[in-house]
Each structure stands twice: as C-alpha cells, then as structure tokens.
Amino acid sequence: MAFHMSWMSFFISFVAVFAAAPMVPVLREDIGLTKEAVGTAGVTAVTGTVFCRVIMGSICDTLGPRYGHAFLMLGASPAVFAMALVQDSIGFIICRLFIGFSLATFVATQF
C-alpha cells in the first residue's frame, strides 16, 4: 500500500508543478503577465525544486521518507490552492516557487 501511495502522491506533485503551463495564455490576459514574468516563474519553480531537493535529503535522513514526503505535500498544497487567488505577476511567481518545492518528493520516493 505504501508503494502505491508514494507513486500517486509523486504524480500529484508532478501534475501540480506542470499544471500552470497550459494556463499561461489565459493568465497573461487575466493578470497581465509579461514574457519576462512567465520566464521568471519557470526559473523560480526549478530553483525551488533544486533547493528543496537538497534539504529533503537531510529531512529523509533524520525523520524518514514518509514524514518528509507528508510534510512536503502538506506544505506545498496551500500554494496550489493559492494559485486560484493570484492577482498579479508577483503572486504568480511566488506560487510557482512554492509549488516547485513539491517536486522534491522525488527524493522521498527514491529513498
């Protein structure tokens, strides 16, 4: 059962990270995103992922992969919900940063 919960939660985090890309044309019109803001949001998401993967290794060593995975998913889920409330490009970039953290679940699933 733990194996299936692990791959399902990784799949959910993967979908959460890449769900914003198809919505960019709509978001450009609604909140006035520029090409620079979209590029910055993408770089920010990757940077958040890399940073969190480094931290996640230590968390998995000290607390274990299940707790680390659970804390990471619980920490990233408010950012996924907050994406619906974004009103400007700064909010979009910040949400993408915190949503990017969720891809560090890869560390826990491979632990």
C-alpha positions as CSV (number, residue, x, y, z in Angstrom):
1,M,0.0,0.0,0.0
2,A,2.8,2.4,0.8
3,F,4.3,2.0,-2.6
4,H,1.1,2.9,-4.3
5,M,0.5,5.9,-2.1
6,S,4.1,7.0,-2.9
7,W,3.8,7.0,-6.6
8,M,0.3,8.5,-6.5
9,S,1.5,11.4,-4.4
10,F,4.5,11.9,-6.6
11,F,2.2,12.0,-9.6
12,I,0.0,14.6,-7.9
13,S,3.0,16.8,-7.2
14,F,4.2,16.4,-10.8
15,V,0.8,17.5,-12.1
16,A,0.7,20.4,-9.6
17,V,4.0,21.7,-10.9
18,F,3.2,21.5,-14.6
19,A,-0.5,22.5,-14.4
20,A,0.3,26.2,-14.7
21,A,1.9,25.9,-18.1
22,P,-1.2,25.3,-20.2
23,M,-3.0,28.1,-18.4
24,V,-0.3,30.7,-19.2
25,P,-2.2,32.2,-22.3
26,V,-5.3,32.7,-20.1
27,L,-3.3,34.1,-17.2
28,R,-1.5,36.5,-19.5
29,E,-4.7,38.2,-20.3
30,D,-6.3,38.0,-16.9
31,I,-3.5,39.2,-14.7
32,G,-1.3,40.8,-17.3
33,L,1.7,38.5,-17.3
34,T,4.7,39.5,-19.4
35,K,7.1,37.1,-21.1
36,E,9.7,38.1,-18.5
37,A,7.3,37.2,-15.7
38,V,6.5,33.8,-17.2
39,G,10.2,33.1,-17.7
40,T,11.0,34.2,-14.2
41,A,8.2,32.0,-12.8
42,G,9.6,29.0,-14.6
43,V,13.2,29.6,-13.4
44,T,11.8,30.2,-9.9
45,A,10.0,26.9,-9.9
46,V,13.1,25.0,-10.9
47,T,15.2,26.9,-8.4
48,G,12.7,26.0,-5.6
49,T,12.8,22.3,-6.7
50,V,16.7,22.2,-6.6
51,F,16.8,24.0,-3.2
52,C,14.2,21.7,-1.7
53,R,15.7,18.5,-3.0
54,V,18.9,19.3,-1.2
55,I,17.0,20.0,2.1
56,M,14.8,16.9,1.5
57,G,17.8,14.6,1.7
58,S,18.6,15.7,5.2
59,I,14.9,15.5,6.2
60,C,14.7,11.9,4.9
61,D,17.8,11.0,6.9
62,T,16.5,12.5,10.1
63,L,12.8,11.9,10.0
64,G,12.4,9.3,7.4
65,P,10.9,9.5,3.9
66,R,7.3,9.1,4.8
67,Y,7.3,12.0,7.2
68,G,9.4,14.1,4.9
69,H,7.1,13.4,2.0
70,A,4.0,14.1,4.0
71,F,5.3,17.4,5.3
72,L,6.4,18.5,1.9
73,M,3.0,17.7,0.3
74,L,1.1,19.4,3.1
75,G,3.4,22.4,2.8
76,A,3.0,22.7,-1.0
77,S,-0.7,22.2,-1.1
78,P,-1.6,25.8,0.1
79,A,0.4,27.2,-2.8
80,V,-1.6,25.1,-5.3
81,F,-4.8,26.4,-3.9
82,A,-3.4,30.0,-3.7
83,M,-2.8,29.9,-7.5
84,A,-6.5,30.4,-7.9
85,L,-6.3,33.7,-5.9
86,V,-3.4,35.2,-7.8
87,Q,-4.0,38.8,-8.9
88,D,-0.6,39.9,-10.3
89,S,2.7,38.6,-11.6
90,I,4.4,38.6,-8.2
91,G,1.8,36.3,-6.7
92,F,2.2,34.0,-9.7
93,I,5.9,33.9,-9.3
94,I,5.6,33.2,-5.5
95,C,3.1,30.5,-6.1
96,R,5.3,28.8,-8.7
97,L,8.2,28.9,-6.3
98,F,6.3,27.1,-3.5
99,I,4.7,24.7,-5.9
100,G,8.1,23.9,-7.3
101,F,9.0,22.7,-3.8
102,S,6.7,19.8,-4.3
103,L,8.8,18.1,-6.9
104,A,11.3,17.3,-4.2
105,T,9.0,14.4,-3.3
106,F,11.2,12.6,-5.8
107,V,13.9,12.4,-3.1
108,A,11.5,10.7,-0.7
109,T,10.1,8.3,-3.3
110,Q,13.6,7.1,-4.3
111,F,14.9,6.9,-0.7
